[in-house]
Amino acid sequence: MTPPHSASHHPVVETPIQVRYAETDAQRVVYHGNYLIWFEVGRTAYCERVGYPYARMEEEGIIIMVSEAHLRYRKSARYGDVVTIRTRMPQQRSRGCTFHYEVVLPDGSTAAEGETHHLFVQAATGRPCSVPPGIRDAFRAFAGV
C-alpha cells in the first residue's frame, strides 16, 4: 500500500493485487464479479489506513452495510496483471458514506471504476445509526477536513 494521494481533494489509498488464475475465465480475462470483491479489498485497506479497520468497528458494535453499488467496465484485466485499486471517500453523510474506486492496469489505463454507498448500522439491532463520532473524526482527519 502506498501513501495517500490527492484526487479531487480526497486522499487515495492504493492497493496492488496480482490477478490470480481463479479470478479469470477460460480466456484468462477477469470475471466481472471479481471487481466488486476488489472494491471491498480497497475499502478494507482504506479503513485500515484511516485507523478504523472493520474489526475495530465491529468491536464497537458498528457495521458498514452496502446499500448501493455501481460499476463501470472499461478494459479487461488479465491473468498475471498487477492491478492497483485506488480507493477514496468523496462523501460522508450523517448516517453513511460513499467510496469511489478505480482499478488501474499496469499500463496506467482504467480497467473498471465505480462506487459503493454505505449505511452505518448498529450490529445489535440491524438499524441504521449516525456515524459514531470516533469513526467520523478519523475519516475526516484522514481527509484533512
N, C-alpha and C positions, 0 to 999 in steps of 0.2 A: 504494500500500500504506500502511495506517495503522499507528500504533503498536500493540503488543500490548495486549490487554485481558484481564482475568481472567475465566475461565469455569470454574467448578469448580476454582479454584486452578491452572489450567493456562493459560499465555498463549495468546492467539489472534492469528493473523495474518490480516488481512482483505485480500482481493484482489478488486477490482472487475473485471467483464468485461461488455462490451456484447454482447448476443446478436446474432450475425450471421445473415443470411438463410440461409446454407448450413447452419446448425445446426438449422433448423426443417423441419417437414413442410409439406404443402400448406395446412394451416390456420394456419401461422406459429407453431406450438407447438414448443418444443424437443424434438427427437428424444431418446428416453430414454437412448440410449447416450452422448450428449454429457455427461451428468452425471459419468460416470466420468472422462472427459477433463478436466472442470473440477476434479475431485478432484485429479488429477495437477498441474494448474496451481497449485492451493492448496498442495499438498505441496512442489512445487518452490519456491514463494515462501517457505514456512516454512523449508526448509533453507537458502535464501539468507539469510534474516533471522537465522538462528542463526549464520551464518558458515561453514557447511559445505554449499555448493552441490554438486549432483550431480557437476559437473566435478571438483571437488576430491576427492570420494570416489573417483571413478574413477581420478584421478591416483595415489591412494594404494592402488589395487588392490581397492577395495570397491564393490560394487553393492548396492542395496536392492531385493530381489525381492518382488513382491506374492505373498503366499501365500493370501490370502483377501480377499474384498470383499463388503460388504453395502451395500445402497442402498434407501432408502425414499422413495417419491414422495408428496408432499403436495399440491402445487398446481402448475399449469403456468406455466413461464416462456415468454415470447413474444418474437417478433422485436422488436428495439429496446430491450427492457428492459435496464437496467444491474443485473445481479445481483452480489451480494457473496459470495464464497466465504470462509467462516470456517473456519480450519484450526487444530487444536490437537493436541498429542500427549499423550493421557491416560495412556499406559503405555509404559514402556521396560523391556525384558527383557534378559537376558544375551546373547541372540542375535537379538533383534528388537525391534520396536516396533509401536505401533498409532497411527494417525492418525484423528481424527474430523473430519467435515466437515459444514457446514451451508450450503446455498445459499439466500441470503436475497433476496427480491424487493424492488423499490423501496418497497412499502408496509410493509415490515418482516416480512411473513409468510414462512414457510419453504416453499420450492419442493421441496427434497429434502434428505435428510440421510443420513449413512452413515459407514462406517469401512472402512479397509483395514488389513490385518495384513501385516507385512513381516519378512523374514529378511535379515540382513546376510550377504553371500556374498562369498567370495574370487573375484575376477574370473578369476584364472588357473586355478583348479581347479573353479569352479562349486559349491563346497561351502560350506554354512553355516559361519559363524565367530562368535566372540564379537564384540560391538560393540567396535571399536578404542577405546582409552582417549581419544584426542583427540576423536573423534566423540561418545562417551558424555559426556565432560565438557562439550563445547559445548552439547549438548542439555540437560543438567542445569543448566548455568549460566543458560541462557535461561529455563528453567522456575523458576529461583530455588531449586533443590533443593540 
